[in-house]
Amino acid sequence: MLPSDDRFSSPPKLEVVIEIPRGSFLKRGSTGRIDFISPLPCPFNYGSVPQYLGLEGDLLDAVVLGPRLPTGKRLVIKAWGAIVLTDRGMTDDKLICSHAPLRQIDRERILRFFHFYARCKGLLNFWRRRPGRNICEGWITAEKALARARPREAAWRGPPVPF
């Protein structure tokens, strides 16, 4: 299910730091460590919101649509919704950010990508012997994802489990 039409709502603006530029094959975690090399390039700029922790204890993920951005780029951008991904049984919301409202076709493509990504990540986790369910559970509002996140404390040094 897709969230309600957001053309008339005021989406939250957040600071996002790019960790993986669009087109990159390297998947890095929030600490900068290389997690894996993908056989396919990342179709989006992928990063995190440094002020928040997601439900799995890592920085809250953010996908930034648009042209390729360099690693480390900080930008303030609107979050138009979020995809709920379950990775190894842990909920891992991904804010979907853009300077312009999302079109229906964008929403459908993003959802298809994360359904595919969840299956691939499940295979990688199986190969790594990391148990737990992997599935894309669909769209929620950005506000709901932010309400589920918690503020990052100064003492945070990285996720509690390896990714």
Disulfide bonds with the S-S distance in Angstrom:
none
